[in-house]
Amino acid sequence: MSSAIIVIPCFNEEKRLEVLSFRKYILAHPEHQFLFVNDGSSDRTALILDDMQAAVPESFDVLHLSRNQGKAEAVRQGMLQAFHTDVDYAGYWDADLATPLEMIPEFTQQLDQTPQLSLVIGARVKLLGRQIERQQIRHYLGRCFATAASTVLQLPVYDTQCGAKLFRNSLQNQTLFSTRFLTNWIFDVELLARARQLEKFFECDPLENTVYELPLNRWRDVAGSKVKPHDFLKAFFELCSIYWNYLRPSLKKPFATLPVSSVSDAVRKAA
């Protein structure tokens, strides 16, 4: 079975963290681990996470950030730590488990079965036979934003903002997290924009061949979400920043801080 570390960014999740769900999952899937990133929480989140780690240290790990830095940076630091292990895959999942943990094996299966895939992302597509429970206003605002993001990225992606993503552990993917994100709420789009840059500067395979959107069987809005309707307006301004810093035709250099030769060598080895 393929190994994986799932990063769980946590900020004041004391009342929403489903400890029993995580414990039940690792009993069924001991090859998977969870890395909880405590993003400077001011409630009892840190104590709960430390108790989880103490109880099952082989499956739970905790990274404490000294101050709140936002979800994007919490995910980035967690992913860098996960990538520096010998696991096959590393990804991140929302702490509220809007996407059930039971979906993780379907993500790993896609990467197992298709070696050319680099990334699997969840897609909240409301189809017959699937349970996608989402507030109507957030659904329509989300569709407007997804259309704009797809246009900017020039990529037929349906759902950039689903909080369930799994990456193959490779230098190419590590590079995506090598520097702090410019955005916070839509750093998922920024990740794809960085991957587009790798195509341009390092001749990587196109995202159309390496990214797979997996329609979720279940997803639900969880009470206490920190995303508000006005955040969608902020997201459009962040989208403009992504275009200017990553995707404009006149851009002369990539975001990556790793040596060009290192990324190029990784790309050639993966080819």
Backbone as CSV, one residue per row, in Angstrom:
resi,resn,N_x,N_y,N_z,CA_x,CA_y,CA_z,C_x,C_y,C_z
1,MET,0.835,-1.193,0.000,0.000,0.000,0.000,0.873,1.248,0.000
2,SER,0.479,2.255,-0.760,1.237,3.500,-0.839,1.104,4.279,0.467
3,SER,2.204,4.906,0.869,2.196,5.702,2.097,1.852,7.145,1.771
4,ALA,1.283,7.819,2.748,0.878,9.215,2.548,0.854,9.945,3.876
5,ILE,1.191,11.238,3.811,1.010,12.139,4.944,0.006,13.205,4.527
6,ILE,-1.012,13.397,5.349,-2.037,14.399,5.087,-1.867,15.531,6.090
7,VAL,-1.639,16.729,5.574,-1.482,17.918,6.412,-2.862,18.486,6.731
8,ILE,-3.091,18.758,8.015,-4.359,19.323,8.471,-4.092,20.687,9.108
9,PRO,-4.349,21.796,8.396,-4.154,23.119,9.005,-5.243,23.387,10.040
10,CYS,-4.847,23.856,11.217,-5.797,24.041,12.313,-5.646,25.433,12.926
11,PHE,-6.728,26.171,12.958,-6.756,27.442,13.678,-8.044,27.514,14.475
12,ASN,-7.931,27.442,15.798,-9.087,27.474,16.700,-10.140,26.444,16.295
13,GLU,-9.695,25.191,16.211,-10.583,24.095,15.804,-11.069,23.260,16.991
14,GLU,-10.963,23.803,18.181,-11.319,23.053,19.392,-12.707,22.417,19.298
15,LYS,-13.686,23.158,18.783,-15.066,22.672,18.777,-15.418,21.862,17.535
16,ARG,-14.536,21.884,16.520,-14.886,21.197,15.272,-14.015,19.983,14.967
17,LEU,-12.912,19.841,15.669,-11.986,18.766,15.351,-12.563,17.415,15.782
18,GLU,-12.766,16.527,14.815,-13.380,15.221,15.073,-12.284,14.194,15.369
19,VAL,-11.825,14.184,16.605,-10.709,13.330,17.004,-11.005,11.858,16.735
20,LEU,-12.212,11.416,17.044,-12.558,10.008,16.861,-12.519,9.604,15.395
21,SER,-12.882,10.505,14.504,-12.839,10.193,13.069,-11.403,9.937,12.617
22,PHE,-10.464,10.738,13.104,-9.065,10.536,12.739,-8.533,9.224,13.317
23,ARG,-8.892,8.923,14.556,-8.420,7.680,15.171,-9.008,6.461,14.468
24,LYS,-10.269,6.540,14.105,-10.908,5.434,13.387,-10.235,5.225,12.039
25,TYR,-9.882,6.312,11.366,-9.287,6.184,10.030,-7.923,5.504,10.098
26,ILE,-7.075,5.901,11.042,-5.726,5.323,11.075,-5.746,3.855,11.480
27,LEU,-6.765,3.438,12.199,-6.888,2.007,12.507,-7.112,1.203,11.236
28,ALA,-7.873,1.776,10.315,-8.161,1.094,9.053,-7.051,1.288,8.021
29,HIS,-6.271,2.377,8.176,-5.241,2.701,7.179,-3.935,3.079,7.886
30,PRO,-3.246,2.115,8.462,-2.017,2.422,9.220,-0.879,2.935,8.341
31,GLU,-0.990,2.786,7.015,0.055,3.278,6.108,-0.013,4.793,5.904
32,HIS,-1.097,5.400,6.418,-1.259,6.842,6.277,-0.994,7.541,7.609
33,GLN,-0.505,8.770,7.540,-0.228,9.569,8.728,-0.852,10.948,8.571
34,PHE,-1.020,11.634,9.691,-1.553,12.993,9.691,-0.563,13.933,10.365
35,LEU,-0.345,15.066,9.726,0.476,16.127,10.306,-0.432,17.328,10.547
36,PHE,-0.725,17.603,11.801,-1.583,18.726,12.167,-0.708,19.971,12.364
37,VAL,-1.066,21.049,11.680,-0.325,22.300,11.821,-1.173,23.259,12.644
38,ASN,-0.760,23.505,13.867,-1.459,24.440,14.740,-1.027,25.855,14.381
39,ASP,-1.920,26.601,13.749,-1.590,27.921,13.215,-1.816,29.011,14.271
40,GLY,-1.089,28.898,15.386,-1.172,29.920,16.431,-2.546,30.018,17.067
41,SER,-3.212,28.901,17.285,-4.565,28.915,17.860,-4.560,29.519,19.258
42,SER,-5.677,30.194,19.592,-5.795,30.815,20.910,-6.739,30.038,21.829
43,ASP,-7.322,28.948,21.333,-8.203,28.123,22.167,-7.437,26.862,22.593
44,ARG,-8.137,25.762,22.830,-7.492,24.542,23.319,-7.017,23.621,22.187
45,THR,-6.960,24.129,20.970,-6.564,23.286,19.847,-5.196,22.646,20.070
46,ALA,-4.231,23.424,20.546,-2.877,22.898,20.746,-2.869,21.736,21.730
47,LEU,-3.622,21.839,22.806,-3.677,20.772,23.808,-4.296,19.512,23.226
48,ILE,-5.361,19.669,22.447,-6.022,18.520,21.830,-5.073,17.809,20.874
49,LEU,-4.347,18.580,20.073,-3.420,17.990,19.112,-2.270,17.282,19.818
50,ASP,-1.748,17.877,20.867,-0.662,17.234,21.614,-1.125,15.925,22.242
51,ASP,-2.362,15.889,22.726,-2.914,14.653,23.288,-3.043,13.573,22.213
52,MET,-3.473,13.974,21.012,-3.586,13.015,19.913,-2.223,12.431,19.558
53,GLN,-1.220,13.297,19.481,0.118,12.829,19.133,0.676,11.901,20.217
54,ALA,0.463,12.249,21.459,0.969,11.423,22.559,0.328,10.046,22.568
55,ALA,-0.936,9.979,22.172,-1.663,8.708,22.178,-1.222,7.789,21.040
56,VAL,-0.993,8.370,19.854,-0.622,7.546,18.686,0.500,8.267,17.920
57,PRO,1.719,8.301,18.460,2.795,9.085,17.840,3.218,8.579,16.469
58,GLU,2.983,7.289,16.182,3.371,6.762,14.881,2.435,7.205,13.753
59,SER,1.268,7.733,14.107,0.291,8.144,13.091,-0.008,9.635,13.107
60,PHE,0.168,10.284,14.258,-0.132,11.702,14.384,1.136,12.485,14.733
61,ASP,1.328,13.577,14.015,2.416,14.487,14.338,1.838,15.901,14.379
62,VAL,2.502,16.800,15.094,2.007,18.165,15.256,3.135,19.143,14.993
63,LEU,2.828,20.157,14.210,3.735,21.277,13.983,3.071,22.520,14.544
64,HIS,3.672,23.127,15.555,3.118,24.321,16.190,3.767,25.572,15.594
65,LEU,2.961,26.473,15.079,3.462,27.772,14.637,3.265,28.765,15.781
66,SER,4.261,29.584,16.021,4.243,30.456,17.196,3.163,31.527,17.125
67,ARG,2.771,31.893,15.913,1.713,32.896,15.746,0.864,32.540,14.540
68,ASN,-0.327,33.099,14.491,-1.227,32.837,13.373,-0.667,33.449,12.088
69,GLN,-0.475,32.615,11.065,0.087,33.073,9.793,-0.859,32.862,8.614
70,GLY,-2.031,32.307,8.864,-2.987,32.082,7.790,-2.886,30.675,7.226
71,LYS,-3.978,30.229,6.632,-4.045,28.853,6.140,-2.973,28.559,5.100
72,ALA,-2.723,29.508,4.190,-1.766,29.257,3.116,-0.387,28.917,3.677
73,GLU,0.094,29.692,4.639,1.415,29.446,5.197,1.428,28.201,6.070
74,ALA,0.330,27.935,6.778,0.248,26.711,7.581,0.341,25.479,6.684
75,VAL,-0.381,25.500,5.573,-0.317,24.389,4.629,1.086,24.274,4.037
76,ARG,1.663,25.394,3.652,2.983,25.376,3.014,4.036,24.759,3.939
77,GLN,4.055,25.198,5.201,5.060,24.668,6.116,4.817,23.187,6.402
78,GLY,3.550,22.814,6.518,3.241,21.410,6.732,3.638,20.548,5.545
79,MET,3.369,21.028,4.333,3.711,20.262,3.138,5.222,20.116,2.983
80,LEU,5.980,21.158,3.279,7.435,21.052,3.194,7.956,19.991,4.161
81,GLN,7.397,19.961,5.371,7.827,18.940,6.331,7.435,17.549,5.849
82,ALA,6.233,17.417,5.287,5.772,16.116,4.795,6.631,15.634,3.628
83,PHE,6.986,16.543,2.718,7.781,16.164,1.558,9.180,15.686,1.947
84,HIS,9.681,16.137,3.084,11.020,15.751,3.497,11.021,14.441,4.283
85,THR,10.054,13.606,4.026,10.027,12.238,4.539,10.077,11.305,3.332
86,ASP,9.993,10.007,3.571,10.080,9.055,2.464,8.705,8.546,2.016
87,VAL,7.632,9.305,2.307,6.299,8.865,1.893,6.139,9.018,0.390
88,ASP,5.198,8.271,-0.168,4.919,8.353,-1.603,4.160,9.625,-1.952
89,TYR,3.191,9.990,-1.093,2.319,11.112,-1.398,2.184,12.018,-0.175
90,ALA,1.962,13.301,-0.448,1.685,14.273,0.611,0.554,15.179,0.134
91,GLY,-0.366,15.483,1.027,-1.490,16.326,0.636,-2.027,17.103,1.812
92,TYR,-3.109,17.832,1.569,-3.731,18.557,2.673,-5.246,18.430,2.596
93,TRP,-5.852,18.543,3.768,-7.280,18.274,3.962,-7.817,19.290,4.944
94,ASP,-9.047,19.748,4.754,-9.632,20.695,5.699,-9.908,20.023,7.040
95,ALA,-9.625,20.744,8.123,-9.771,20.184,9.465,-11.214,19.841,9.815
96,ASP,-12.181,20.533,9.183,-13.582,20.277,9.516,-14.120,19.012,8.853
97,LEU,-13.296,18.356,8.042,-13.670,17.110,7.355,-14.919,17.288,6.490
98,ALA,-15.015,18.462,5.858,-16.073,18.649,4.861,-15.973,17.559,3.800
99,THR,-14.749,17.222,3.420,-14.494,16.030,2.614,-14.155,14.905,3.566
100,PRO,-14.908,13.811,3.581,-14.651,12.729,4.545,-13.270,12.119,4.351
101,LEU,-12.663,11.697,5.447,-11.359,11.045,5.376,-11.406,9.777,4.532
102,GLU,-12.556,9.152,4.464,-12.690,7.907,3.710,-12.433,8.082,2.222
103,MET,-12.358,9.345,1.763,-12.053,9.600,0.358,-10.548,9.502,0.067
104,ILE,-9.702,9.548,1.085,-8.247,9.560,0.865,-7.781,8.368,0.028
105,PRO,-8.222,7.131,0.310,-7.769,6.002,-0.517,-8.122,6.144,-1.994
106,GLU,-9.215,6.833,-2.314,-9.543,7.041,-3.723,-8.528,7.977,-4.378
107,PHE,-8.031,8.956,-3.614,-6.996,9.850,-4.131,-5.699,9.080,-4.371
108,THR,-5.286,8.281,-3.385,-4.041,7.516,-3.547,-4.165,6.508,-4.685
109,GLN,-5.346,5.948,-4.868,-5.549,4.970,-5.934,-5.343,5.597,-7.310
110,GLN,-5.817,6.825,-7.479,-5.623,7.507,-8.760,-4.135,7.697,-9.054
111,LEU,-3.361,8.102,-8.052,-1.929,8.282,-8.251,-1.228,6.949,-8.459
112,ASP,-1.691,5.909,-7.776,-1.111,4.574,-7.950,-1.312,4.065,-9.374
113,GLN,-2.509,4.261,-9.890,-2.874,3.678,-11.177,-2.338,4.461,-12.372
114,THR,-2.032,5.747,-12.160,-1.627,6.598,-13.286,-0.318,7.286,-12.949
115,PRO,0.822,6.678,-13.322,2.126,7.218,-12.924,2.401,8.633,-13.422
116,GLN,1.787,9.041,-14.546,2.067,10.387,-15.053,1.375,11.477,-14.250
117,LEU,0.433,11.086,-13.379,-0.246,12.093,-12.563,0.680,12.612,-11.467
118,SER,0.610,13.915,-11.253,1.393,14.558,-10.206,0.516,15.031,-9.055
119,LEU,-0.759,15.274,-9.350,-1.659,15.879,-8.366,-3.088,15.423,-8.607
120,VAL,-3.780,15.079,-7.522,-5.215,14.774,-7.567,-5.920,15.779,-6.678
121,ILE,-6.948,16.447,-7.210,-7.697,17.425,-6.432,-9.171,17.045,-6.412
122,GLY,-9.808,17.287,-5.298,-11.224,16.985,-5.172,-12.069,18.000,-5.925
123,ALA,-13.194,17.537,-6.464,-14.115,18.415,-7.179,-15.520,18.196,-6.631
124,ARG,-16.133,19.286,-6.193,-17.475,19.214,-5.604,-18.510,19.377,-6.720
125,VAL,-18.818,18.260,-7.357,-19.757,18.256,-8.479,-21.049,17.587,-8.010
126,LYS,-22.135,18.326,-8.049,-23.404,17.792,-7.562,-24.064,16.973,-8.667
127,LEU,-23.910,15.648,-8.561,-24.460,14.719,-9.535,-25.412,13.765,-8.838
128,LEU,-26.274,13.125,-9.601,-27.150,12.101,-9.035,-26.309,10.992,-8.416
129,GLY,-26.704,10.561,-7.242,-25.971,9.508,-6.552,-24.833,10.006,-5.683
130,ARG,-24.611,11.332,-5.665,-23.567,11.909,-4.819,-24.199,12.887,-3.835
131,GLN,-23.604,12.992,-2.664,-24.144,13.853,-1.615,-23.243,15.080,-1.444
132,ILE,-23.542,16.119,-2.197,-22.798,17.367,-2.121,-23.730,18.410,-1.524
133,GLU,-23.492,18.756,-0.259,-24.368,19.678,0.460,-23.655,21.020,0.611
134,ARG,-24.099,21.996,-0.166,-23.439,23.292,-0.180,-24.476,24.403,-0.209
135,GLN,-24.239,25.475,0.560,-25.161,26.598,0.548,-25.267,27.152,-0.868
136,GLN,-26.501,27.499,-1.242,-26.736,27.904,-2.624,-25.916,29.126,-3.022
137,ILE,-25.866,30.134,-2.136,-25.133,31.348,-2.491,-23.647,31.053,-2.657
138,ARG,-23.090,30.188,-1.807,-21.677,29.851,-1.927,-21.424,29.031,-3.189
139,HIS,-22.402,28.220,-3.562,-22.248,27.436,-4.791,-22.142,28.356,-6.006
140,TYR,-23.055,29.321,-6.115,-23.072,30.184,-7.294,-21.890,31.149,-7.304
141,LEU,-21.534,31.682,-6.129,-20.336,32.518,-6.061,-19.097,31.704,-6.424
142,GLY,-19.074,30.476,-5.956,-17.953,29.600,-6.263,-17.843,29.279,-7.738
143,ARG,-18.992,29.095,-8.399,-18.949,28.803,-9.831,-18.445,30.012,-10.617
144,CYS,-18.854,31.212,-10.204,-18.356,32.422,-10.874,-16.844,32.535,-10.722
145,PHE,-16.374,32.291,-9.482,-14.937,32.393,-9.256,-14.181,31.304,-10.007
146,ALA,-14.708,30.083,-10.003,-14.028,28.987,-10.689,-13.890,29.265,-12.179
147,THR,-14.907,29.886,-12.771,-14.837,30.244,-14.189,-13.734,31.263,-14.430
148,ALA,-13.658,32.266,-13.539,-12.609,33.279,-13.668,-11.222,32.659,-13.495
149,ALA,-11.073,31.772,-12.506,-9.780,31.130,-12.264,-9.373,30.264,-13.449
150,SER,-10.318,29.542,-13.998,-10.040,28.704,-15.158,-9.565,29.539,-16.338
151,THR,-10.189,30.695,-16.525,-9.813,31.583,-17.627,-8.408,32.127,-17.434
152,VAL,-8.094,32.579,-16.217,-6.769,33.132,-15.934,-5.685,32.071,-16.094
153,LEU,-5.952,30.870,-15.601,-4.970,29.792,-15.678,-4.893,29.159,-17.060
154,GLN,-5.908,29.427,-17.891,-6.043,28.759,-19.188,-6.013,27.244,-18.991
155,LEU,-6.857,26.811,-18.051,-6.924,25.410,-17.657,-8.382,25.058,-17.368
156,PRO,-8.911,23.981,-17.945,-10.316,23.637,-17.732,-10.567,22.986,-16.374
157,VAL,-10.187,23.681,-15.310,-10.359,23.150,-13.964,-11.741,23.546,-13.447
158,TYR,-12.431,22.602,-12.802,-13.786,22.846,-12.329,-13.812,23.453,-10.935
159,ASP,-12.958,22.969,-10.046,-13.046,23.372,-8.643,-11.650,23.528,-8.055
160,THR,-11.137,24.762,-8.063,-9.804,24.996,-7.513,-9.801,25.018,-5.985
161,GLN,-10.943,25.312,-5.362,-10.960,25.648,-3.938,-11.348,24.510,-3.015
162,CYS,-11.590,23.336,-3.538,-11.883,22.209,-2.651,-10.661,21.943,-1.776
163,GLY,-10.883,21.780,-0.479,-9.777,21.640,0.463,-9.241,20.243,0.601
164,ALA,-9.266,19.463,-0.473,-8.731,18.099,-0.452,-7.838,17.921,-1.675
165,LYS,-6.519,17.793,-1.449,-5.563,17.658,-2.549,-4.447,16.716,-2.129
166,LEU,-3.961,15.926,-3.096,-2.894,14.968,-2.808,-1.852,15.040,-3.922
167,PHE,-0.577,15.225,-3.535,0.538,15.406,-4.454,1.470,14.203,-4.411
168,ARG,2.033,13.873,-5.552,3.120,12.903,-5.567,4.349,13.564,-4.935
169,ASN,5.098,12.806,-4.162,6.277,13.356,-3.505,7.420,13.430,-4.513
170,SER,7.644,14.622,-5.050,8.670,14.823,-6.071,9.292,16.202,-5.876
171,LEU,10.484,16.384,-6.417,11.134,17.688,-6.328,10.298,18.748,-7.024
172,GLN,9.677,18.362,-8.133,8.838,19.308,-8.867,7.724,19.840,-7.978
173,ASN,7.055,18.965,-7.231,5.979,19.407,-6.342,6.515,20.143,-5.125
174,GLN,7.684,19.733,-4.629,8.287,20.472,-3.523,8.547,21.917,-3.921
175,THR,8.937,22.111,-5.175,9.225,23.453,-5.665,8.003,24.354,-5.567
176,LEU,6.812,23.798,-5.737,5.585,24.590,-5.678,5.408,25.257,-4.320
177,PHE,5.994,24.668,-3.282,5.846,25.179,-1.918,7.119,25.850,-1.414
178,SER,8.065,26.131,-2.314,9.394,26.575,-1.895,9.420,27.993,-1.328
179,THR,8.471,28.837,-1.709,8.427,30.212,-1.203,7.025,30.526,-0.697
180,ARG,6.931,31.542,0.152,5.626,31.943,0.693,4.691,32.349,-0.438
181,PHE,3.412,32.090,-0.231,2.412,32.478,-1.219,2.133,33.974,-1.135
182,LEU,1.792,34.549,-2.268,1.386,35.950,-2.308,-0.038,36.124,-1.813
183,THR,-0.842,35.079,-1.963,-2.250,35.121,-1.586,-2.481,34.232,-0.376
184,ASN,-3.660,34.357,0.222,-3.998,33.494,1.352,-5.241,32.665,1.053
185,TRP,-6.319,33.356,0.681,-7.578,32.626,0.498,-7.546,31.740,-0.744
186,ILE,-6.885,32.176,-1.823,-6.887,31.389,-3.059,-5.486,30.871,-3.390
187,PHE,-4.744,30.457,-2.357,-3.417,29.915,-2.625,-3.481,28.650,-3.467
188,ASP,-4.643,27.956,-3.497,-4.801,26.785,-4.361,-4.637,27.172,-5.830
189,VAL,-5.193,28.327,-6.209,-5.031,28.822,-7.572,-3.575,29.199,-7.815
190,GLU,-2.959,29.794,-6.803,-1.560,30.187,-6.937,-0.667,28.967,-7.147
191,LEU,-0.989,27.854,-6.496,-0.238,26.617,-6.711,-0.288,26.195,-8.177
192,LEU,-1.493,26.246,-8.757,-1.629,25.872,-10.165,-0.903,26.858,-11.068
193,ALA,-0.918,28.141,-10.689,-0.187,29.141,-11.469,1.318,28.872,-11.404
194,ARG,1.804,28.464,-10.250,3.225,28.116,-10.129,3.549,26.909,-11.015
195,ALA,2.638,25.942,-11.024,2.845,24.775,-11.886,2.858,25.176,-13.356
196,ARG,2.034,26.155,-13.735,2.050,26.677,-15.099,3.425,27.293,-15.414
197,GLN,4.006,27.972,-14.419,5.337,28.546,-14.623,6.380,27.464,-14.859
198,LEU,6.258,26.346,-14.136,7.205,25.259,-14.344,7.120,24.748,-15.779
199,GLU,5.910,24.715,-16.328,5.745,24.338,-17.735,6.542,25.274,-18.631
200,LYS,6.415,26.555,-18.360,7.006,27.574,-19.231,8.529,27.610,-19.138
201,PHE,9.059,27.596,-17.925,10.488,27.808,-17.746,11.303,26.519,-17.718
202,PHE,10.677,25.385,-17.319,11.421,24.141,-17.166,10.891,23.018,-18.048
203,GLU,9.962,23.349,-18.953,9.430,22.389,-19.916,8.838,21.155,-19.241
204,CYS,8.094,21.374,-18.179,7.384,20.276,-17.519,6.190,19.850,-18.358
205,ASP,5.683,18.657,-18.071,4.475,18.203,-18.753,3.325,19.154,-18.440
206,PRO,2.426,19.384,-19.393,1.296,20.292,-19.146,0.364,19.765,-18.067
207,LEU,-0.248,20.689,-17.350,-1.142,20.307,-16.256,-2.312,19.468,-16.748
208,GLU,-2.717,19.670,-17.993,-3.815,18.871,-18.533,-3.515,17.372,-18.495
209,ASN,-2.208,17.029,-18.449,-1.807,15.619,-18.417,-1.420,15.133,-17.028
210,THR,-1.171,16.057,-16.098,-0.609,15.647,-14.804,-1.523,15.911,-13.613
211,VAL,-2.622,16.622,-13.834,-3.565,16.922,-12.742,-4.887,16.241,-13.035
212,TYR,-5.443,15.594,-12.009,-6.714,14.875,-12.157,-7.707,15.402,-11.132
213,GLU,-8.888,15.787,-11.606,-9.959,16.199,-10.697,-10.850,14.999,-10.400
214,LEU,-10.952,14.685,-9.122,-11.730,13.531,-8.677,-13.061,14.005,-8.100
215,PRO,-14.186,13.712,-8.771,-15.490,14.102,-8.216,-15.738,13.404,-6.874
216,LEU,-16.062,14.192,-5.871,-16.268,13.641,-4.534,-17.617,12.954,-4.419
217,ASN,-17.650,11.881,-3.650,-18.922,11.208,-3.380,-19.741,11.968,-2.346
218,ARG,-19.023,12.577,-1.384,-19.707,13.320,-0.333,-18.913,14.577,0.012
219,TRP,-19.630,15.637,0.293,-19.034,16.879,0.777,-20.145,17.679,1.431
220,ARG,-19.818,18.387,2.523,-20.858,19.149,3.213,-20.274,20.435,3.789
221,ASP,-21.087,21.487,3.748,-20.737,22.714,4.454,-20.792,22.433,5.951
222,VAL,-19.757,22.794,6.660,-19.699,22.557,8.094,-19.867,23.886,8.819
223,ALA,-20.708,23.895,9.842,-20.936,25.115,10.619,-19.625,25.627,11.191
224,GLY,-19.475,26.961,11.176,-18.268,27.561,11.724,-17.216,27.847,10.679
225,SER,-17.549,27.688,9.403,-16.590,27.979,8.344,-16.116,29.422,8.434
226,LYS,-14.813,29.619,8.189,-14.232,30.959,8.263,-14.350,31.714,6.940
227,VAL,-14.919,31.073,5.911,-15.096,31.713,4.612,-16.425,32.458,4.593
228,LYS,-16.376,33.743,4.290,-17.566,34.582,4.247,-17.827,35.026,2.804
229,PRO,-19.091,35.402,2.488,-19.391,35.818,1.109,-18.493,36.931,0.586
230,HIS,-18.112,37.920,1.455,-17.270,39.011,0.960,-15.864,38.552,0.604
231,ASP,-15.478,37.341,1.074,-14.167,36.813,0.715,-14.071,36.533,-0.780
232,PHE,-15.222,36.264,-1.406,-15.203,36.010,-2.842,-14.783,37.267,-3.605
233,LEU,-15.177,38.446,-3.102,-14.757,39.687,-3.736,-13.252,39.873,-3.579
234,LYS,-12.752,39.598,-2.382,-11.313,39.690,-2.142,-10.558,38.737,-3.068
235,ALA,-11.165,37.585,-3.330,-10.495,36.578,-4.148,-10.252,37.063,-5.566
236,PHE,-11.156,37.866,-6.109,-10.963,38.357,-7.466,-9.763,39.306,-7.550
237,PHE,-9.522,40.094,-6.494,-8.338,40.945,-6.470,-7.072,40.091,-6.367
238,GLU,-7.132,39.023,-5.564,-5.987,38.121,-5.457,-5.737,37.425,-6.794
239,LEU,-6.809,37.157,-7.532,-6.663,36.518,-8.843,-5.903,37.428,-9.803
240,CYS,-6.162,38.723,-9.731,-5.421,39.683,-10.552,-3.934,39.657,-10.193
241,SER,-3.641,39.550,-8.896,-2.251,39.492,-8.450,-1.567,38.238,-8.982
242,ILE,-2.285,37.119,-8.982,-1.718,35.864,-9.501,-1.374,36.007,-10.981
243,TYR,-2.288,36.584,-11.731,-2.018,36.764,-13.162,-0.773,37.620,-13.373
244,TRP,-0.675,38.725,-12.644,0.428,39.657,-12.858,1.772,39.047,-12.466
245,ASN,1.782,38.273,-11.382,3.048,37.759,-10.863,3.468,36.421,-11.456
246,TYR,2.543,35.693,-12.074,2.882,34.362,-12.571,2.581,34.129,-14.050
247,LEU,1.550,34.773,-14.589,1.015,34.323,-15.865,1.081,35.337,-17.002
248,ARG,1.440,36.580,-16.708,1.483,37.572,-17.785,2.575,37.187,-18.784
249,PRO,2.339,37.390,-20.065,3.272,36.934,-21.102,4.666,37.525,-20.992
250,SER,4.789,38.747,-20.441,6.090,39.419,-20.406,6.972,38.983,-19.243
251,LEU,6.509,38.040,-18.415,7.262,37.623,-17.236,8.591,36.987,-17.653
252,LYS,9.680,37.393,-17.003,11.014,36.969,-17.423,11.635,35.881,-16.560
253,LYS,11.170,35.720,-15.301,11.798,34.720,-14.440,10.740,34.030,-13.585
254,PRO,11.014,32.787,-13.170,10.040,32.017,-12.394,10.097,32.367,-10.911
255,PHE,9.103,31.885,-10.175,9.050,32.107,-8.735,10.066,31.254,-7.998
256,ALA,10.459,30.102,-8.580,11.187,29.068,-7.857,12.525,29.577,-7.353
257,THR,12.839,29.228,-6.105,14.124,29.598,-5.530,15.149,28.488,-5.702
258,LEU,14.693,27.276,-6.038,15.632,26.188,-6.267,16.410,26.434,-7.555
259,PRO,17.638,25.926,-7.649,18.408,26.110,-8.874,17.673,25.557,-10.089
260,VAL,17.784,26.267,-11.197,17.124,25.825,-12.418,17.549,24.419,-12.783
261,SER,18.829,24.103,-12.590,19.339,22.785,-12.956,18.673,21.685,-12.147
262,SER,18.388,21.962,-10.848,17.755,20.957,-9.990,16.360,20.622,-10.483
263,VAL,15.574,21.658,-10.796,14.221,21.425,-11.277,14.250,20.750,-12.634
264,SER,15.161,21.195,-13.504,15.255,20.609,-14.838,15.631,19.138,-14.755
265,ASP,16.581,18.802,-13.866,16.973,17.405,-13.701,15.806,16.568,-13.224
266,ALA,15.014,17.117,-12.278,13.857,16.388,-11.766,12.839,16.140,-12.862
267,VAL,12.647,17.147,-13.715,11.690,17.014,-14.809,12.144,15.935,-15.782
268,ARG,13.451,15.914,-16.099,13.965,14.912,-17.040,13.825,13.512,-16.475
269,LYS,14.094,13.359,-15.168,13.979,12.042,-14.547,12.535,11.551,-14.545
270,ALA,11.590,12.499,-14.416,10.178,12.102,-14.377,9.633,11.797,-15.748
271,ALA,10.334,12.253,-16.794,9.833,12.089,-18.163,9.879,10.628,-18.601
